[in-house]
Amino acid sequence: MTEQSSLRCTQCKQIYYCSLECQKKDWQEHSVVCKPVKQNQFLLKTSVLQNYSLDYLFSTDKLEDNAKASDEIKKKGISANSDKTEKQGKRTMFSDLNSLGLKKDMKIEGTVTMFSNPGEFFVQVSSPEVLSNISKLSMKLKERYGSHQEEYTPAKGEVCVAKHSVDQNWYRVLITDMDVLKKTAQVLYIDYGDGGNVPLQRIKPLHKDIAHFPPCVIKCCVANIHPVKEEWDSNCSSTIASLLVGKRCVLTIIDVCEGEMTFFSVDIILPNSGKHLHEILLEKGHDLDAKDMNSHKDRSATGSTMEKILIQNKTTEYKGLAHSGCLASKIISLSIGDVFWGMVAHIQSPGNFFCQQMENGCKLSELQISLREYCDGVPTNPSFRPAVGDMCCAQFTEDDQWYRASLLSYVSEQTALVGYVDYGNLEILQLSRLRQIIPKLMELPVQAITCTLAGVKPVSEIWSTEATSIMKQLVQNKVLAVEVIDKKENTFVVELIDESVTPVISASKHLLESGYAIQESSAVSTVLETTTGTLQEASGKCMKTAPRKIFVVATDAIVSVVPKTEHQLLFKLSYLYTDQKLEKVDWTWVSVTPKQVVNVVMCVLCNPSEFYCHVLNNEDLNALKELNISLVEYCQTAASISKITEGEPCCAYFSGDGKWYRALVKEATSFGTFKVQFVDYGNSEEVTLDKLRQISSVFLKLPFQAVRCWLSGISPINKEWTTEASAAFQMKTAGKKLQAQVVSLTLNGAEVELIDNSTGSPVMISEILINEHMALKKVSTQNMLPAELATSDCQDLSSHIKWGAAKVSVNETLSVRVVEVINPSLFYAVQIKARVDPQKLRRLMMELEDYCNSQNDCVFKPKVGEACCARFSGDDHWYRAVVLGIMASEVKVAYADYGNVEVLPLTRLQPIPAFLLDLPFQIFKCSLAGIMEFEGQWHISATERLKNLILDECVVITVKSINECIHAVTVNKNCENNTLNVADQLVFENLAKYSSSEHGPEVHGIQGIVTTANRSKQKRLKATSKHCKDDPTFL
């Protein structure tokens, strides 16, 4: 822009315009932003500003005159704060930052942090310089920006710092847009690539010590590719985003476009596949820029015109981005005679049910995590209407989780019938609960195997509900031996055997013997008679086709992950079958040392205070796989245990998959069973004596592989970990390769910090649980005195519910409104005249709204009397509140700063962080002074009478004492021409008695004088109270 120096705002001198017309159009918004700057820089009085017309301010000819005017004002001594003037006068624009020095034809590596579409995405450059800069920036930002900062109004295009609403840390941002009415700014985090809407109160100027660091992310587009239509297809963009975001890629810079923020046109290679992104886009039908065709051919060996034609003719051959309608579902292959361990996932009748193979449990769990991550990042597409028979992702209504499904038919314009292909059940869903599926989620074969029970048929033409109910009781949620007897089209004829009991139970035989089924044919009858022998034989032979897996079982908040082995050829050691004498030998656990950092994967997850890990040592884990396979054959011939010794190793039978593992005997129970712990995985189980075997010393040479751990630096919110906290911990860790740093070692195991590096930047698991309000940060006890140490845990548990009311002095009299009555010893009131700074309260409300809107949905179960955040139904805004009562699915709350009361569903509540409790509540707790209950507890009639007298009424109280935040008060209520003392009224009505601590020896005198004269006073009190009724219309 040639005239840039003269076409900028004459007041703030920060914003540039292409013409006067452009500047005039922007003045309505820019004037609000500009005003504070010119007040701080030039301190012009309003009377002086009014002398300038709009055209005058915009005129380039008046720059000199304006400068003179401002100089004259400065000379008159109007300027008052030179430091503040200097701070806001030196703004840092994006062009002022240093650059990374990236040039055309350079090849770099980086992590894609945000992907809007192929025409705009951000990459964090992976280089020693950038990594060093991020570390230095983090330290300097913490040093320079504390909790208290002066108010600041940024300008569009300026580089500032912003306080992130989630982790409360400061980061550099580019102001991309501003909403002056809402006092918010749209920002881009220039070191990470994501963006957001931030309140202006969370934005501060960039300090000069940080201004020289170049941005750590670069803005990119795919070189030489244009969308077929004017805009990029959202499905295409979301699909590519799932392939790239968080992944480290190789980029070649094709061109550099200078602008407000430098734009890099790049050729990007996808991780793992080695395929170029432009090739994928060509397959999707996007156009190659014709003028760059030849140059593009030179840069990519796969980018020729001929190859483009071949790719466009073979779009279905690329499985990375094909439409879901073109994706063929993989089917589990089974043959007649196959036997596998399985579970019945869904039963419609004995003639139509669905089985899952146990060996794929781990993969199915990983698939569910991938489905959730993918679908949560894909917005609803109103135009998405899959064809009948197409695969898609569907959100199940009972748990709101995502599953693979096949669209069976359309019920209406907005609803469709889907079948969940991994479980077998059906459901009618709104189309808004469907998402397009991507090939990555189709790699695992469909898990629901359609089955019918062998050898039986219904007594009448159709299966009765009783027969179906009996079958569900027999087989549902059990690990069964499944044998394929026959195949009819796409349905497998199977026999189900429960081997967890003695004698074993055949589902077919049980239905026949119960009279709920009849025999289908003599041929099948023969099969049924020999089923038990066939399966027992298969246990040592055919069962080797069903490898073990990890699967998750959630019971009473204990999350278990069962041992995992890969399918291998049976490994036989000659010494396993010799008649050697079993000797007592030493055994060891895998060892770690303090401050050691190791890669681990979870085996068993109970809660954050108890879980078991495998150290990722390929040599040991491969040896464990071979050992487990050998152990199965060994235990078929090994001797039973005649003498059980606690703490001794043995072989134990695991009912989850019917195989044998190394174990330690923990204890004998009163029911004739023994509790054992599987030492290579950590899970425990009670077994009978016949499920234990002597163990050979050969199997004890490999150290026990399970490392017992607990997470450092956190504690449960209550005394015990909640189911939600354990589930959240499982979701963050299960199936992931994690980095564990050993903090300390005890005889019970290792205290560790867990770090997830899979997202591109290290994330501490403990911090996630704290931020999601699933755990509390543990108070350090290193320098505590013994007395302090003893109470630290209690403080930890109660800190989240403590709140304070506005300070009231003893003997102070004030007018209040009673908002809730629990009993005469506890009721809640709010002052008629609020004692709060309106500006502080307004600022707190903005912070509260910002905080609550940034939180993920979580299950919050508050306690009565606890502070929380509540979403008011009147305006859908968040406010501070106190819990008054809890029902099954609803909570009664009082809004702590206003006093109104309402009943809300649990979904409209969130836990409140400590920083939002700094401002005292206007609501406070009270009790009636001078009286007490009969027989140690308040009768319901006393509570109801008190409610009738004061609930939702304006009364006058006098504070007599304050004990543990409860104000003991006298309550007087004006009724027509009389004043009613509420405590006296309850005593006169024999609903309470005077407490000796208040009245001493006068008690008997007062009670004794209730004679004829005092009864007239009692009548007057009762007559007065008739005028003091509860007003149901009071709001």
N, C-alpha and C positions, 0 to 999 in steps of 0.2 A: 504494500500500500504506500504510494508515494507521498500522500499528504497525511500520514499517520500522526506526525508530530503536532499538526495543527488541528486535527479532527479528533480531539479527545475531550472528555468532560472538563470544563474549566474550573470545577470546584474540587473534585477529589483527584483529578489528573491520573486516574487509574484505568478507566474504560475507554476504548477506542471505537470509533464508528466510521462506516464507509461514506456516510453522507449526513447532512443536517436532518433530512427527513427521517433517516434511520434513528438518529439520536432523539428526535421528537417523539417518535413512536415508543421508544424505550423509557421515556422520562417518567411516566406514571409509576413504574416499578423501581427504576433506578433512583428516583428522588428520595424514596424511603431509605435506601441503602446509603445514598450519598450524604444525607443530612447529618448523621453522626460524625462522618469524616470531616465535613467542612466545619462542624462545631468544634471538633477536637483540633483540626489543623489551623483553622483561621479564626475560630471563635467569633463568627459574624453574628451580630444581633439580629433578631427577627425584623426589627424596623428597617435595617439596612437591606436585608434580603428582599423585603417587599418592594423596594424601589426598582428592582430588576424585573423586567418582563421576561416571559419564557423565551421569546425570540432573542432578547439581549443575551441571556445566559448561553444560548446555543450558538450565537454568532461568533465566527472565528475572528472577526475584526475587533471584538471586544476583549480579547484575551489580555491585552496589555492593560486596558482600563480596569478589568477585574483584578489583575495583579496589583495595580496601584492602590485600588480600594482596600484590598486585604493588607497591603503593606502599611497603609495609613492607620488601619485599625490596630495592627500589631504595635505600631509606634506609640499609640495612645495608652498602651499598657493593659489592653483588654486580655491578652494572652495570660493564662494562669498556670497551666500545667505543662511545662516543657517536656517532661519525661513521657507523659502520655501522648503528647503531640508527636514526638519522635517515633514512638512505637507504632502508631497507626499511620504515620506518614511514609514509612518504608515497608511497603507490602512486597511480598515475594511472589512473583508470577512464575508460571511453569517454565517459561523461557529463561528465567534466571538460574534455574538449576543446572548443574553440570550434567553432561551426557555420558552414557556408557561407552561411547566411541564406536558404536556398531556401524558398519558400512556395507555397501552393496557387495554381493558375492561372498560374504563371510558366512561360515557355518558355525552354529552355536547349539548348545543344549539348554533346555529349559523345561519347566513344569507348567502345563496349562492350568491356570487358576480359575479362569472364568471364560465360558464360551457362550456368547449370545447367538451367533450364527457364523457361517464361514467368512462373512464380511467384517466381523468384529469379534475378536477374542483377545485375551490377555495371557501373556507368558512371563513367568518369573524366571529370569535368566539364572542358570546354574553355573556359577563361576566362583573362584575363591574371593574375588573382589566383592561380589554381591553378597555372599555369605558373611564376609567380614563386615560389610556395611550394615546388614540387617542386625547383626549382633551389637555393633556400636550404636546404631540408632535406638535400639531397645533400651540400652543403658542411659543414653543421653535424654531420651524422652521421659524416663522415670525420674531423672535428676531435675529436669527443667520444669516439669509440670506436676504440681501437687494437686491437692483436693480443692484449694481455693485459688481462683484465677479471676482477674478483672473481666468485666463484660467486654465483648468485642463483636463488631459487625464486619464480617468479611465481604469481599467483592467477588463477583463472578470471574472465574479464571485465576483466582489467587490460590496459592498453595498455603495451607494452614495445617493445624493439628486438630484432631477430633477425638473425643473420648468415646470409645466403643461401649455400647449399652450392655453387652454380654459380659466381657471380661474386665470392664472398667479401666482398660489401659488406653494410652494415647498413641495415635498413629498419624502419619502424614496423609493429608487428603488434598485433592484438587476440587475446588468448588466448581461444579459443572452447571448448576442452576440454583435459583433461590425462589422461595415462596415467601414474600415479605408479609403477607397477611397471616400466614400460619407460623411465621418466624422459624422456618426450617430451611435447610439447604440440601440439595442433592450432591453427594460427594463421590469421588472415586479414590479408593485407597491405593496410592500410587506405588506402594511397595508390595502389594498383594493382589491387586487387580479386581477385587470385588467392590461393589458400590452400595449405597444406602441413603436413607433420608435421616438427617441428623438435626436435632433442635439447635438453634443458634447459640444457646447457652452452653452447649458442649463443644463449641468451636473456639479456638484461640489462635493468635498469630504465630507464625513460624519463627522460632528463635534463630538468630544469625549463625549460631554454632551448628545448626542442623541444615541450614539452607544449601550448603555446598554439596551434600550427598546427592548423587544422581538417583532417579527413580529406579527401583529394583525390578519393575515389570515393564514390558513393552507392549504397545498396542499393535495388533497384527491383523492381517487379512490373508486369505488364500490367494496366491498369485494367479492372475490371468483367468479367473473363473467368475462367471456372472450367473445369477439365478435365472431360471427359465422365465419366471414372471417377474414383476417389479420387486417383489419381496421374497426372502428366503422362506422355504416351506418349514413350518414350525416342527413338524414331525421329523424331517430330515435333520434339523438343527439339534433337537433333543437327542436323537439317536447318536449323532456324532459326538455330542457333549458327553454322553455316557461312555464313549470310547476314549475320550481325551482328557477330561477334567481329572486333575490329580495325577496324571501320568507324565513321565519324563520323556520328552521327544527330541528329535534332531531337526533343526530348522536351517534352511539356507535362505539368506536374505536376497530376494530378487530385485527389490526396488525400495527406495526410501522416500517418503512423502513428508515434507516439512509442513508444519501447521501449528495450531495451538498446542497440540500434543503430537509428537512425531509418530507417523504411521508406517509400519513395516509390512511390505508385501512379501510373503514368505512361501517357500515350498516346505511342507511339513511331512515328516515320515512317522506313521503310526507306530507306537511301541508294539513289540512282540511280532506283529505280522510283517513289518518292514515295508508296508504298502504306503504309497504316497496318497495324501488326502485328496488331491485333485483327481486321482483316478476313481476314487469312490464317488466323488461328486459327478464325474462324467457318467458313471454307471447309473446314477440317479437322474440323469437327463439334463444336468446343468451345462451351460455353454462355455466353451473355451474361447477366450478373447482372440479373435482372428488375427489381429495385428501382431500378437505375440506368439503365434503358433510356432514359428520357426525357432525363435529364441527358446521357447519352452521345450521344444524337442531337444535342443542342445543340452539343456540343464537336466533332463530326466531321460534315462534310457528307456523308460516305459511310456513316454509321453508323445509318441509319434502319431501322425494322423491315422495311419493304418491301425495302430493299436486302439485309438479312440473308436474307430468304427467297429473293431472286434469287441471292444468292451461294451459298446452300446447294443450290439447284437446279442450279447451274452450277459445281460444284467442279472439274470437269475442264477448265474454261476457263482456270483460273489455272495457269500452267506453272511457278510457282516452287516448289510443294511437292506436286505430284501424286505418287501412288504410282508406283513404277517400272513396274508392270504397265500403267499407263495411258499411259506415255511411248512415243510412236512414234519409231522410229529414222529419222533423215534419211539418205537415200541419195544418193550422188554421181550427178549426172545426166550421162549420156554419150549421144552420138548416133553413128550410123554415119558414118564419115569423120573423126571427131575424132582428133587426134594430140596426145599429151602426153608430156612427160618423166616417167618413172616408174621404180620399182624393184619387183622381184618379192620380196614379203615371205615367202611360204611356197609350197612346191611339193609337191603330192601326186603329180602326174603331169603330163605335157604336156597332158593333157585336163582337168586340174583344178588350177589354181594361183591365187594372189591377188597383185594388183598394188596399189601405192600411188602416188598422184600426188605428184611432188616439190614442187609448189606449196604443199601443205598440211603440209610437214615442220615448219615453225616452229610452226604451230598444234597439231600433234600433240605436239611437245615440251612446249609450254605446258600441254596437257591432261594429260600425264603428271605434271607437277609438281603441278597442281591435284588430280589423283587421289590422289597420295601424301599431300598435306597434308590432304585431306578424310578419307581412310580411316584415316590414323594417329590422327586425333582422334575416330573413331567406335568405341566399344567393341563387342566381339563380342556379338551378340544371338542366344541359342540358339533363339529362336522364329522367326527369319527363315528362311523357306522360300519362295523365289520360285517362281512358277508356271512351268511349261515354256513357253519362248518369251519370258519376261521378261528385260529387261536388268538387269544388276547390275555391281558391281565385284568383280573376282576377283584373288586374289594368286597370281601365277605361281610355281611351285615352284622354278624354276631360279635366279631372282634375287630372289625375295621382294618384287617390285615389284607395284604395282596397275595393272590394265588393265580396260578395258571388255569385258564378255563377255555372251553370251546363254546362258541355261540351256537345254540341249538335251534332257536327260532325267535322271531320277534312277536311279542305279546301285544304291543301297541307302538305308537310312534316314539315313545320315550322309554319303553321297557323291553327287556329281552330275557329269554330263558337261557341260562348258561349252566354248563356242567363242569365241575372242578376236576380236572383230568388226573390229578395226583391223589384224589381222595374218593371220588365217585359220587358225591352228593350233588344235587341240583338246586338252583335258586333263581328267582326272578329278580332282576336288578334294574335300576335306572341306568341309562346309557352314560350318565355322568360318572358312574362308578367303574367304567371300563377304560383301559388304556391300551394303546398299540404295543404289541410285544416285539422285542428285538431278538435277533438270532442267538445272542449270548445266553438268553434265558431259555432257549429251546435245546441246548446241548444235552441236558439230562433227559433220558427217555421218560415218557409218561409213566408215572409210578403206580397208578391204580390199575390192577390186573382184574379184568372182569371174570368172575368165577361163578360156578354153580356146584352145589354139593353132590358128591358122587353117590350113586346107589340108592337114592331116595327120591320120592315124588310126593306131592301133597295127597292127603286122604281124599279130598274132593278135587275139583278142577283147579282151584287156586290155593295158595298157601294161606293158612289161617293166621290171624294176628298172634294167637297163642304160640304157634310154631316159631314165628319170627322172634317173639319175645324170649322163648326158651333158648334159641340159638344165640341171641345177643348176650344172655346171661352166661352161656358156655364159653364164648370165644372173644367177645369184644374187649379190647384193651389188654389182651394177653399175647405173649410170644408163643406161637404155635409152629409145629412142624407141618408144612404144606407139601403134599405129594400130588403131582399132576397125573391123573388116571387116564384122561382122554381130552380131546379138543373138539368142540363143535363150533365151526365157523370162527368167530372172534372170542368165544367163551371157553375158558378152561374148566374141565370137570376135575375137581380136586377133592381130596380128603383132608380134613383138619384134625390133628391130633394134639391134645394138651399133654405134654410129657412132664409138666411141673408137678404132677400128682402121681401117687401110686395107688392102684394101677392107673395106667394112662387112660384118657378118655377120648373116644372117637365121637365127633359131632354127629356123624351119620347114624352110628349105632345108638347113641343116646336118643335121638329123635324117633328112631324105630321102636326102641324099648319103651319110650314114654307114650307112644300111640299117636304122636303128632305127624308121623310120616309112614308111608308104606314102601316096601321094597320095590325098586324099579325093575330089575330083571335078575335072573339067576346068574348071569355072567358077572354082573356087578357084585352080586352077593358073595361070590367067590373072592373077589377082590377085597371086599370088606373084611372077610374072615381072616385074610392073611395080611391085613394092613399093618397090624402091630409088629409082626415079625419083619415085614418089609422095611418099616421105618427104623426099627432097631438096627437092622443090617445097614441101612443107609446112614445111620449116625456115624459109622466108621468109614463109610465109603463115599456115598453120594453127597453127604453134607459138606464135603470139602469144596463143592461148587459154590457155597454161600459164604464168602469172606466176611469177617467182622467189620464193624463200622462204629462210628461215634453217633450216639443218638442221645437226645436230651429228655430227661424225665423230670417233671416238676411236681413235687409232692410236699405240702406243708412248707413251702418257701425254700425247700432244699433242691437245688438244681444239680443233677448228676450227669456227668458225661462218661459213658461206658468205654472200656478199652478199645483201641483200634489196632487192627492188623491189616495188611494188604494180602490179597489172594496170591499164594505162591504154591509151587509144587511141594508136596509133602516132604519135609526134610527129616530124615531118620538118622539117628546117631546109634551106633552099634552098642554103646555101653548102656543105653536105656533099657535094653531087654536082657541084660545079664543078671544073674542071681547074686548081685553084689549086696554086701551088708550095708544097711543104711546107718551112717554115722552122724553124730551131731557135729555140725561144722559152723564156723563163723560166717556171718553174712553182713553186708554193708549197704548203706544207702548212697545214692549218687551225691557227691559233695559239692558245695559252693562255699565261697569265702566272703567275708565282709568287704564291701566296696566293689565286689566283682560285678561286671556287667555282662549279662548273657542273653541270648535269644531264647525265648520259651514259647510254648503253646499250651493252652489249658487242657487239663484232663478232666477234672471234676471241679464244679463250682457250687459251693454251698452258699456263701455270701462273701462280701469283701474281707471279712475277718477269718475266713477259712476257705482256701481253695488249693488245688494241687496242680503242679506244672510238670511238663517234660522239658528238660534242657535239650535244645536242638543240637544233638550230637549224632550225626548220621551213623557213625559206627555202632554206637550203643543202641540206637533205635532199630537199626537193621538186625542187630543181634537179638533184640527183644522180639521182633517179628518171627524170626526163625525159632526162638525158644518157645513161643506160644504155640506154634504149629506142632512142634515136637511134644510139648506137654500134653496135648490132646490125646495122642496115641499112647503116651506113657501111662496116663491115668486110667486107660481102659484095662490095663493089666497090673497096675500098681496095687500094693496091699492097702487095705483100709487101716485107719488109725485106731489102735486099741487104747491108747492113753493120750488124753488131751492135756497139753500144758500151755497155760496162757503165755503169750509173748513168743511162742515158737513158730517157725515157718512151716507151711504145709501147702498142699494143692487144694483149692476149693472150687466147687462147681458154681458158676454164675448163671442164675436163672434167666437173665436177660437174653442170652443167646445159646445157652446149653453147652458152654465150653468151660474148660478148666484153666485156672490161672494161679500164679503164685500169690500166697496170702499169709497173713499173720493172724493167729487166734487172739482175739482181744478179750473175750469174756464168755462165760457160760451163763445162759439165761435160766430162769425158773421153769421154762416150758420144755426143757430137754433139747434146746437148740444152742448153737454157738454163733457168736458174732465174730465175723472175720473181716479184715480189711485187705483189699486187693492192692498189694504193695507197689505195683507198677502203674497204678492209676489213681488210687486214693479213695475210691468209693468203698462202702461197707455194706454187708448183707448178713442176715441171719440164715444159717443153714443147719440141716440135720446132720447127724453123725455119718450117715451113708454118703453125704456129699463132700466128705473130706478124705484126702489121701496122704500117705507118707510122701515126702519129697526127697528126691535124690540130691546128693551134694553137688552133682554136676549142674543142677539148675540154680544153684546159689552162687555160682562164680560171678555172674553178671550182677552188679549192684542194683538194688531196688531203684526203680526209675522215677517214682513219684516224689516230688519235693513239696512238702507242706508249706504254704505261704499265707501271709496276711498283708493287706495293703497298708502302707505307711501313711501317717499324717491325717487319717480320718477316723470318725467314729459314727455309730448310728445316731439318728435324730432322737429316737427313743432308746430304751434299754436293749431292744432287740432289733435286728435288721428286718425291715418290712419286705413283703413279697415283691413289691414294686422295685425296691432298691436292689434286691438280689437279681430280679429279672433285667433291670437296667445294666447292672454289672455284667451279666451274661451276654447281653446284646453288644456291649462294647468290646468284649474280649474273646468270645467263643469263636473258634475256627481261625483266629488271626495269629500271625507271627508278631510277637510283642518283644520289647526290650525290657529286661528286668535288671534293676540295680539293687544289689543286696545292701540294705541299710544296717541290719544287725542279725545276729544268729543266736538262737537259744536251743535248748533241748527239744522244744516243741516244733521248731522249724525256722523259717526265714522271714524277716520283715523286709518287704520289697516295695520299690516304686515301679509301677508299670507304665511304659511309654509306647504309644501307638504311632509308628512312623509311616503307616500305609497311606495317610492323607497328603503326603508331601511335606508337611511340617510337623514336628514332634508335638504330640498331645498327651498330657498326663491324664491317666484314667481317674485318679483321685480328684483332680480339678473338675473333670466333667461331672462326676457324681455330686460334688459340692455345688456347682453352678446349676444343676438340675434339681437341687434341693432334696437329693436322696441321701445326703450325708452331711455331717458337720466337720469343719476343720478342727483337728485335735489340737488342744492347747499344749504348748511345749512345757514339759515338767522338769526340764534340765536344771533350772536355777530356782525351783520352788522349795520353800520350807516344807517340812513334813506335814504341818497342819494345812498348808495350801494344797499340797499334793493330794491329801485325802478328800478335799472338796472339789478338785478340778473337774472330775467327771460329772458331778452334779451340775456345776456351772455350765459345762458343755451341753448337757441335755436340756437345761432350762432356758438357755440364752435366747432361743428362737421364739419364746412366748412372752418375754418380758416387755412391758410397755409402761410408760409413765404418763400421768395426767398433769394438767396445768396446775401449778403450785397454788395451794390454798392454805392459809394460816389458821392455826387453832384460834377459836373464838371469833372467827370471821363469819359474817352473815351475808348470804347471797341468795339470789333468786335462781331457781333451777327448774327444769322440766324433767320429770321421771319418765324414762323410756322403757324400763323393764324391771320387774319385781321377781326375784327368785324366792325370797322369804324376808322376814323383817331383819335378818342379819346380813342380807346382801341384796342390794338393788342398785340399778345404774341410773345416773342422772347426768344431764348436760346443762351447762350454764346458759342462762338466757342471753347474757352479754358475753360474747366470746372474748377470751383473753389470748389472742394470737395476732401476730403481725400478718395482715392480709397478703402482703407481697411474699413473705416467706411461705405462707400456705399455698399461694398460687404457684410459686416455683416448685414446691414439693409435689403438687398435683401433676405438674408437667413431667417431673422426674418419675413419678409413680406410673403415669400413663406410658411413658417411654419404656420403663422397665418391664411392665406387664406385657406390653405388646411384643417385646423382644423375646419373651420366654416361650419355650416349647411346652406343648400340652403335657401335663403330668397329673397323676392321681394324687390329690391332696386331701388328707383326712384330718381336719382340725380338731382341737379339743375345746370344750366350753371354757370361756374366759380368755382364749388365745387371740392374739392379734393376727390379722390376715389382710390380704387385698381382696376386695369384692367389687364385682362389676354391677353397677346400679342399673336396674331394668328400665329406669326412666329415660336415661340418655346413653346407655351402653358405655359409659366411661368408668374408669377404675378409681376406687377410693379406699382409704384406710377404714378398717372395720374391726369390731370385736364380736366374737362368736358368743351368742346368748343361749342357743340350744341346737341340738343335733337330732334329726330324724333319720329315717332309713336312707333316703337319697337327697335330702334337702337340709339346709342349715339356716337357722334364724340368726341374723346379724344386726348390729347397730352400727351405723356409720359414725366413726369415732370423732370426726370433726364437725358433724352437723346434727347428729342425734336421731335422725329418722331410722325406722326399723323396717326390715322386710325379710321375707323368706326366699332363699335362692337355691337353685340346684348346685350340687358340688362342683359342676363344671364351670361355674362362674366365680370360683374362688381360687386364689393362689397364695402360697406362703409369702410372707413379707420379709425382706432382708433388713438387716440391722440399720443400714444407713437411712432407711425411710421411717425409722422410729425416733430419730433425733428430736423432731419437733413434738412437744407434748400433745397428748390427746385432749380434746375438749370434754370427752366423756370421762366419768370417774366413778369408782365404786363407793357405796355408802352402806351404813347399817344404822338402825335406830338405837340411839344412845339411851341408857338408863333402864332398859327393859330386857327380859330374857324369857326363854321358852319354858313351858312346863315339861317335866320329865325328860329333859335333855334333848328334845327335838321339837321343831315347830309343827303344830298341827296344821293340816291343809286349810282349815277354816280361818286361821290367823293370816295365812298368806293370801287367801282369796279376799278377806276383808281389807287387807292392806292394798291390794290391787284396786279394789273398789274405791278406796279413799284417795290414792295418789297416782296411779298409773296414768300416764299421758296428761297429768295435771301440772300446772305451774304452782310451785310451793316455795316457801322461804325456809332455808336451812341455816343452822348455826353449827359450825364444826366444833366438837368437843375434844376430839383426840384423833390421831392418825396412827394406825398400826398396820404394817405390811400392806401399804397402799389402799387400805380400806378406811374411809372417813366415818367415824362415829358421829352422828349428827342428831340434833333435834329437828323435827319437821313441824312447821305450822302452816295451816291452810286457811285462807280467807274464805268464809262462807257467809254471804249476805253481810250482816252487821257484826258477825262473830268471827273469832279466830279459833280454829280447832287445833289442839296439840294432838298429833296423831298417836304418839306413844301413850299418852294418857287415855285416849279413846280405846286403844286395844286393851289396856289394863281394866278400864271400867266395864268392858264387855267380856271380861274374864278370858281373853284370848292370849294374855301375856301377864307377866308379873314384874314388879320392879326389881332391878338387880341390886344386891346389897352394896356392891362397890360404888354405886351412884348415890343411894339414899341412906345407907347405914341404918341407924336405929329408927329413922322416921318411917320406915316401911310399915311397921306394925301400926303406927299411929294413923297413917293414911288409910290403911286397909280397915282399921277399926272404926273410923269415923264415917263409913258408908252407912249411915243411919237414915232416919227420915229426912234430915236436912240435906244430906249428901245425895240421897236418891233423887231429889229434885234437880241437883246439879247434873247427875247422870242422865236424867231425862232431857235436860237442856242440851247436853252433849250429843245425845242420840238424835234429838230434833235438828240440831245444827248439821249433823252428818248427813241427814237426808238430802240436803242441798248440795252435797259434795259427791255427786255421782260421776262415774266415768263417761266422758263424751266420746262416743264411737266415731264421730266425724272428725275428731281432732287429728291432724296430720303431722 
